[in-house]
Amino acid sequence: MRLALWLIPDELVRARAAALIDALARELGRPAFPPHVTLLAGLREAESDVVERARTLARELRPMRAALGALHHGPEYFRAVFVEVSAAELPEVHRRAARALDAAPDPAFAPHLSLLYGEVARETREAVVERAGRRWDLSCALARLDVVDTEGPVEAWTTRARLILGPAV
């Protein structure tokens, strides 16, 4: 099992991104997936341990505002087309999550929200960026942390826990 921690955008951004992700998946024969910002990936500890540590982390974190900006494309499978995501606290939240899960922080951590997965021709990726708009210039709340089992094909990924950021009320 390989687990990941995802920050989930608020409903408005989630709906806009999901509609585009689903449309592109259908049109291009690529997998659909829930909109998210990956905080950590590749965790191989027992699911119960990851969920419990993520639960503690989620209680310690606060919801944050993030800006969605320019769209980019590239040859990486999980970043064929993506939107830049920025929030001043995201790099520190990534480091805190890595510490909490006994993982090494990624020195190349670059928060993003993917819109298309797959090995896709450059021309197709460029057309998707044009179609989706080169910039979104949106902000969103990141107030939920999901623990997701990312073992196997994208279609088989399952959410194991949905955790609200901040102290329990």
Order of alpha helices (4+ residues) and beta strands (2+ residues): beta-alpha-beta-alpha-beta-beta-alpha-beta-alpha-beta-beta
